Amino acid sequence: MTTEGPAAETARAEVRALIAAKGHTVDNARAVAVRLDEAFAAGDLERTPSMDQFLHDLGQALEQDDDQKLGGKSAEAAKFILRAIDRELDRA
């Protein structure tokens, strides 16, 4: 079910802007996850099973030890998952 209203449209637009932002994909992915969590908590968007799975997968791709720097594989995985999140946004 798609959440409607101005808050939902704003949240979708902000998430899409973060996905498309210039910068490192890993940093953008972290910002997307934070913004989506805010939108879900505020009731602006509704979690879907697919979105939950994408966010779980994104968390796995971004997981690192304190002294570890994420490299190309994490960025590629994040980029792929961000595209899936973008497609799912209209259902959230």
Phi, psi and omega per residue, in radians:
M1 nan 2.344 -3.119
T2 -1.542 2.283 3.041
T3 -1.356 2.319 -3.115
E4 -1.952 2.883 3.061
G5 2.015 2.940 -3.082
P6 -1.109 -0.649 -3.140
A7 -1.140 -0.675 3.116
A8 -1.164 -0.755 3.130
E9 -1.119 -0.703 3.102
T10 -1.105 -0.797 3.139
A11 -1.059 -0.786 3.122
R12 -1.062 -0.786 -3.129
A13 -1.105 -0.720 -3.139
E14 -1.173 -0.704 3.104
V15 -1.131 -0.766 3.128
R16 -1.112 -0.634 3.092
A17 -1.144 -0.674 3.093
L18 -1.161 -0.669 3.112
I19 -1.098 -0.716 -3.075
A20 -1.512 -0.098 -3.044
A21 -1.065 2.577 3.006
K22 -1.211 2.655 3.137
G23 2.213 -3.065 -3.101
H24 -1.304 2.326 -3.103
T25 -0.977 -0.685 -3.123
V26 -1.113 -0.755 3.103
D27 -1.125 -0.738 3.103
N28 -1.093 -0.714 -3.130
A29 -1.106 -0.719 3.098
R30 -1.089 -0.732 3.129
A31 -1.133 -0.668 3.094
V32 -1.086 -0.803 -3.129
A33 -1.066 -0.730 3.123
V34 -1.125 -0.806 -3.110
R35 -1.129 -0.699 3.103
L36 -1.126 -0.736 3.093
D37 -1.037 -0.722 3.098
E38 -1.096 -0.763 -3.124
A39 -1.142 -0.681 3.107
F40 -1.175 -0.758 -3.121
A41 -1.116 -0.632 -3.128
A42 -1.426 -0.176 -3.092
G43 1.422 0.205 3.138
D44 -1.255 -0.594 3.082
L45 -2.264 2.682 3.114
E46 -1.834 2.337 3.100
R47 -1.150 2.426 2.994
T48 -1.994 2.741 3.088
P49 -0.986 -0.689 3.130
S50 -1.139 -0.750 -3.139
M51 -1.113 -0.715 3.082
D52 -1.031 -0.736 3.141
Q53 -1.157 -0.743 3.130
F54 -1.087 -0.734 3.135
L55 -1.184 -0.632 3.053
H56 -1.098 -0.828 3.127
D57 -1.067 -0.704 3.125
L58 -1.108 -0.735 3.094
G59 -1.035 -0.709 3.095
Q60 -1.123 -0.703 -3.129
A61 -1.175 -0.531 -3.069
L62 -1.669 -0.050 -3.107
E63 -1.163 2.394 -3.138
Q64 -2.683 2.760 2.985
D65 -1.367 2.842 -3.079
D66 -0.969 -0.656 -3.080
D67 -1.716 0.124 -3.077
Q68 -1.666 2.409 3.058
K69 -1.803 2.309 -3.133
L70 -1.300 2.440 -3.077
G71 -1.972 -2.722 -3.027
G72 -1.093 -0.663 -3.124
K73 -1.141 -0.703 3.107
S74 -1.139 -0.723 3.136
A75 -1.136 -0.742 3.123
E76 -1.125 -0.748 3.109
A77 -1.105 -0.767 3.135
A78 -1.077 -0.724 -3.139
K79 -1.067 -0.763 3.122
F80 -1.105 -0.783 -3.112
I81 -1.192 -0.663 3.103
L82 -1.066 -0.640 3.081
R83 -1.115 -0.688 3.108
A84 -1.160 -0.704 3.098
I85 -1.089 -0.741 3.122
D86 -1.013 -0.762 3.124
R87 -1.156 -0.628 -3.079
E88 -1.381 -0.312 -3.086
L89 -0.943 -0.646 -3.109
D90 -1.205 -0.271 3.106
R91 -1.688 -0.211 -3.056
A92 -1.459 nan nan
